[in-house]
Amino acid sequence: MTRALEGVRILDMTHVQSGPSCTQILGWLGADVIKIELPGRGDITRSQLRDLPDVDSLYFTMLNCNKRSLTLNTKTGKGKEIFRKLIDVCDIMVENFAPGALDRMGFSWARIQELNPRLIYASVKGFGPGAYENFKVYENVAQCTGGSASTTGFDDRPPMVTGAQIGDSGSGIHLVAGILAALLQREKTGRGQRVEVAMQDAVLNLCRVKLRDQQRLAHGPLKEYPQYPNGKFGEAVPRAGDASGGGQPGHVLQCAPGGPNDYIYVVIQPQAWAPLMEIIGREDLMDDPEWSTPRARLHKLEDCFHLIEGWTVTKTKFEVMEILNAHNVPCGPVLSMKELAEDASLRATGTVVEVEHPERGKFLTVGNPIKLSDSPTEVTHSPLLGEHTEEILREIGYGDNEIAAAREDGAI
Ligand code: CAO
């Protein structure tokens, strides 16, 4: 079976997480991803947070599957020549260097267009054009500048970052969408274009509902927030703890036996109130006008969840999930990374996969979360540093002598 992006060649100049998360997905969709790395060192994450001595870190192996590695110093004369050749034969270039790094190498967008007008040039930067455009950005910086930190955590505690890498992998997936659209447009126009995603923008896009609430705040308190009705609202959207960001109230409730992740998130849809009350043995509240409508419950949500928690603490989160789902009540157990790593259905769908690596042996990773019926994903191991240098150079027309000379030069 062919794969969706078969025949598409990516010049992958990415490093760390945001860019690599994008090109890994393109690889899973079938593109040939050629990862360019600095000779001798490679992507800095190869050696960061290592769990085994002298072996590529999980940070690297989990973000660079299905790619080939070519070591190339693009600041040498020979390196620039090889880079120009790669620009010639590739469809898409992806990079997430600090602002201006590619220009400093001598490859501005204008120059790239001259070299290959069909090339799509995709970048992740910390900020879009404006006062901050030249600043470097990492994950948590983006979470802070994109509105996530100010709206995450509890009212009486400092702002908090989330474990979901919404700045890095969130920007990566936004970039994938832009690249695929540009590829489709190129089918019609024959021209490449520039695709840019700023991490601040990607995070803000994922915090859309909080900007919604900022505007609602002008018209009165946010009644589904834990600050209502007893606390105060200031000028900006406050941290809402674990209150639901949607239209239906929800809360994390404790379960048995009381371990750090023995919790379940329960949402009270209007139609779920009666079944919930029946399950917890409070049939008296099913039709009580003081409790039975969303409006009546709004000023006492904490009491509502307290009642339900009195029942959830007597069961495990999985028992609660079974019972509530049998009555169509939306809920979700808080799953630990250990539980997710061992989850049989995630293994069966390839969302969690074991990959054999030539130096570290088997490692566990998150496979392709995007499932295409006509384009299956097979996750292959991340490349060793420079594993494919000669293979790729031969493919683009270099012979043995030229390869040896480039190596002598330090270009590869
Ligand atoms: N050949 C020659 N030079 C190379 C090279 C190669 N193959 N690969 C990298 N380099 C050079 C770059 O050209 C740059 O040189 P100059 O500073 O002289 O222009 C240098 O290596 C360092 O690149 P950098 O500034 O991007 O790296 P850094 O570690 O200092 O900063 C980061 C890292 C992530 C903060 C920065 O790249 C950044 O802000 N990127 C944009 C936002 C982003 O993606 N952040 C996500 C980080 S986590 O996913």
Boltz pocket constraint, residues with backbone or C-beta under 6 A from the ligand:
constraints:
  - pocket:
      binder: B
      contacts: [[A, 15], [A, 16], [A, 17], [A, 18], [A, 19], [A, 36], [A, 37], [A, 38], [A, 39], [A, 72], [A, 73], [A, 74], [A, 75], [A, 96], [A, 97], [A, 98], [A, 99], [A, 100], [A, 101], [A, 102], [A, 104], [A, 105], [A, 124], [A, 125], [A, 126], [A, 135], [A, 136], [A, 137], [A, 138], [A, 139], [A, 168]]
      max_distance: 6.0
